[in-house]
């Protein structure tokens, strides 16, 4: 926590809230709010994470977290954040409007034995690819490589130059250390990866695997060269599995699955969108772009989405989404034909499920006839993956 407070961009001491026992002076409950920048199909959005939460055992069940959350909620709404995320305890936070949506701690487990025993000298096309420790001069290239991976995804995290430098300074992801390596061909960096757990260091949750925190590779040759390196490093550490990031759209992820890697179900972020209309207005350029080249290109009409609590009006003019308005509760049939429960609508917006999948999950998810294709054009199912945004 001290490392985050002192080094994470935008994280300030006044974003931590505590309750102190006035008789003993002891802190008995705490909560904090950690800012980060995420992106929706490339559009930057602000996330406020509900981070470390705790209450001393003898002070529990007294409503302290509810009280502290009211301060967090004020910062979330008044600060005009687009998301709020949680990585922790399930179910409890549903009462505040959170739902499990985006992938978290998802990995691809690749058995070392699945990687060919081919030696580098037997693969001439790999001989000219060298691996070395990354230095400060490599940072911009690595940032570009990660951005190339993020462009294939819907929801991603944005890591600016300041955060990159902080991560490289501490070389820690939670409690596991890492080293950053680059792959170079003919003097140009063509890929990089972060390999976790130096020799002699063990993470209690990853005791049997060689951990690759992240990586991005432009070419098949570079990714293959990295796999051979992981194979040799795992054998040297007596590990039988390589744990790779669960980004199935990355070149590394695709290659690992080709070699028999198994995608874990992982965990999920809990997500709350405090103001859906504000979020939709921010991503209007994306929604407009999705109509291009479809039968809805050039469309002029108003679309109403009722969430049983309020109604959103999406106004299109010549194929351009001009505005999204929260028009409040509506009772007429015109507004009630498409009825999406709030959490179901959020799952649709964030690309986790198709309309049919959401209808199977909840019979209250009702789409008017003739509107299903339009909804899935505006909000297609698409992969998301969020790389580390802490330091």
SVG drawing of the C-alpha trace seen along z (x, -y; Angstrom):
<svg xmlns="http://www.w3.org/2000/svg" viewBox="-49 -16 72 49">
<polyline fill="none" stroke="black" stroke-width="0.4" points="0.0,0.0 2.8,-2.4 4.3,-1.8 1.0,-2.6 0.4,-5.7 3.8,-7.1 4.1,-6.1 0.8,-5.3 -0.2,-8.2 -3.3,-10.0 -3.5,-8.0 -3.7,-10.5 -3.8,-10.0 -7.2,-11.7 -8.6,-8.8 -8.3,-6.6 -11.0,-6.6 -10.9,-5.2 -12.9,-4.8 -11.0,-5.1 -12.1,-4.1 -12.0,-7.3 -11.4,-5.6 -8.3,-3.6 -7.2,-5.6 -7.1,-2.3 -8.1,-2.3 -10.9,0.3 -12.2,0.0 -10.8,-1.3 -11.5,-1.6 -9.7,-3.2 -10.3,-4.3 -7.6,-3.7 -7.8,-5.6 -6.7,-4.2 -7.4,-4.8 -9.1,-2.2 -10.3,-2.3 -13.4,-1.2 -12.4,-0.3 -9.6,-2.8 -11.6,-5.6 -10.0,-6.5 -12.3,-6.2 -11.7,-6.8 -12.0,-3.9 -12.1,-4.2 -11.3,-0.9 -12.6,0.0 -9.3,1.3 -8.3,2.5 -11.3,2.9 -11.2,4.2 -12.7,4.2 -11.2,5.4 -12.9,8.7 -14.4,7.4 -15.9,4.4 -17.7,6.2 -21.4,6.3 -21.8,2.7 -22.3,1.1 -18.9,-0.6 -18.2,0.4 -21.6,-0.8 -20.7,-4.2 -17.3,-4.3 -18.7,-3.3 -20.9,-6.4 -17.7,-8.5 -16.4,-6.3 -19.7,-6.7 -19.5,-10.5 -16.0,-10.5 -17.1,-8.1 -20.2,-10.1 -19.0,-13.7 -15.6,-12.8 -17.5,-11.8 -15.8,-8.4 -17.0,-6.0 -16.4,-2.7 -15.8,-1.4 -14.1,2.0 -13.5,4.4 -11.2,7.4 -12.3,8.8 -15.0,10.6 -18.0,11.9 -21.7,11.1 -21.4,8.5 -21.0,5.6 -24.0,6.5 -26.1,4.3 -24.1,1.3 -24.8,2.2 -21.7,4.2 -21.8,7.2 -19.2,9.8 -18.3,8.8 -14.7,8.5 -11.9,11.2 -9.5,11.1 -6.6,13.5 -7.3,15.5 -4.4,17.4 -3.4,20.0 -1.6,23.0 0.8,24.5 2.5,27.8 6.3,27.5 6.2,30.9 4.0,29.5 6.7,27.2 8.8,28.9 12.3,30.0 13.7,28.3 17.1,26.6 17.7,23.1 20.4,24.2 17.9,26.5 15.6,23.5 17.7,21.1 14.8,18.6 15.1,18.1 18.9,17.8 18.9,14.1 16.4,13.3 18.2,12.4 16.8,12.0 18.1,9.4 17.0,7.4 14.9,4.3 16.4,0.9 14.9,-2.6 15.5,-3.1 13.1,-0.2 10.1,-1.7 8.4,-3.5 8.7,-0.4 7.2,1.8 4.4,-0.7 3.7,-0.5 3.7,3.3 1.2,3.4 -1.0,0.9 -1.0,3.1 -2.4,6.0 -5.0,3.7 -6.3,2.6 -7.6,6.1 -9.7,5.9 -12.8,4.1 -12.0,3.1 -8.3,2.6 -6.2,0.7 -4.0,-2.3 -0.5,-2.5 1.1,-5.8 4.8,-6.6 4.8,-7.5 3.2,-4.2 5.5,-2.2 8.5,-3.8 7.1,-3.1 6.5,0.5 10.0,1.0 11.5,-0.7 9.9,1.7 9.5,4.8 6.7,6.1 3.2,7.4 1.4,7.8 3.8,10.0 5.6,11.5 8.7,10.0 9.4,9.9 12.1,9.1 11.3,7.4 13.0,8.9 12.9,7.8 13.4,9.8 15.5,8.1 16.0,8.9 18.5,7.0 18.7,4.3 14.9,3.7 12.8,4.8 10.0,7.1 8.6,8.3 8.9,8.2 7.7,10.2 7.7,10.0 8.8,13.2 7.9,13.6 9.6,15.2 13.3,15.2 15.1,18.3 14.7,18.8 11.4,16.8 8.1,18.6 4.5,17.3 2.3,19.5 -0.5,19.4 1.7,20.1 4.1,22.7 4.2,25.1 4.4,22.7 6.7,20.4 4.7,17.2 4.7,14.8 2.9,11.7 2.5,10.2 4.0,10.1 3.5,8.8 5.1,10.2 4.6,8.9 5.6,12.0 5.2,15.8 9.0,16.2 9.4,13.9 6.6,15.5 8.0,19.0 11.5,17.9 9.9,16.7 8.2,20.1 11.5,21.9 13.0,19.5 10.1,20.2 10.5,23.9 14.2,23.8 13.7,21.5 10.9,23.7 13.1,26.8 16.0,24.9 13.5,24.1 12.0,27.6 8.6,26.2 6.2,28.3 3.7,25.6 4.1,22.2 1.4,19.7 0.7,17.2 -1.7,14.2 -5.2,15.3 -5.5,12.8 -6.8,15.1 -6.5,12.4 -2.8,11.9 -0.2,13.6 1.3,15.3 -2.2,16.5 -3.1,17.8 0.2,19.7 -0.1,21.1 -3.6,22.4 -2.3,24.0 0.2,25.9 -2.4,27.3 -2.6,24.6 -5.7,24.6 -7.6,21.4 -8.6,21.1 -12.0,19.7 -10.1,17.3 -12.0,14.8 -13.9,11.6 -13.8,8.0 -16.9,6.7 -18.0,3.6 -20.3,0.7 -21.2,-2.0 -22.4,-5.0 -24.0,-6.8 -24.8,-4.8 -25.9,-7.8 -22.6,-9.5 -20.6,-6.4 -22.7,-5.9 -22.2,-9.6 -18.4,-9.2 -18.3,-6.1 -20.6,-7.6 -17.8,-7.6 -17.4,-3.9 -21.2,-3.2 -21.4,-5.4 -18.4,-3.5 -20.1,-0.2 -23.0,-1.1 -20.7,-1.8 -20.9,0.8 -24.0,2.4 -27.7,2.1 -28.0,-0.6 -25.5,-2.9 -27.2,-6.3 -30.0,-5.4 -32.1,-8.3 -34.3,-7.3 -34.6,-7.2 -34.0,-4.0 -35.4,-3.6 -33.9,-1.2 -35.9,-0.8 -34.1,0.7 -37.2,0.9 -35.7,-1.9 -35.2,-4.5 -35.2,-4.9 -32.4,-5.8 -33.1,-7.5 -30.4,-7.1 -30.9,-9.6 -29.3,-8.8 -29.1,-11.3 -27.8,-10.0 -26.0,-7.2 -24.4,-9.3 -25.3,-8.9 -26.0,-12.5 -26.9,-12.0 -27.9,-9.6 -30.4,-10.9 -31.7,-9.5 -35.4,-10.4 -36.5,-8.8 -39.2,-6.2 -41.7,-5.8 -45.0,-3.9 -46.2,-3.8 -45.8,-0.8 -43.5,-2.8 -40.8,-2.9 -41.5,0.5 -41.0,2.8 -37.3,3.2 -36.7,3.8 -33.2,4.7 -32.4,5.1 -29.7,2.6 -27.0,5.3 -28.0,7.1 -27.6,3.8 -24.2,3.3 -23.1,6.8 -24.3,6.0 -22.4,2.7 -19.2,4.3 -19.3,7.0 -19.5,10.0 -22.6,11.7 -24.8,11.7 -28.5,10.8 -29.5,14.4 -27.1,15.3 -28.5,12.5 -32.1,13.6 -31.3,17.1 -29.8,15.7 -32.8,13.5 -36.3,13.7 -36.7,10.0 -34.3,9.3 -36.8,8.5 -35.9,7.2 -38.6,5.9 -39.1,7.6 -36.8,6.2 -34.3,4.7 -32.0,7.6 -29.7,7.2 -29.4,3.5 -28.5,4.0 -25.8,6.6 -24.5,4.3 -24.1,1.5 -22.9,3.8 -21.2,6.9 -19.7,9.6 -15.9,8.9 -12.9,10.1 -11.5,7.9 -8.3,8.3 -6.9,5.9 -3.1,5.9 -1.7,4.6 -2.2,1.0 -0.6,0.9 3.1,0.5"/>
</svg>
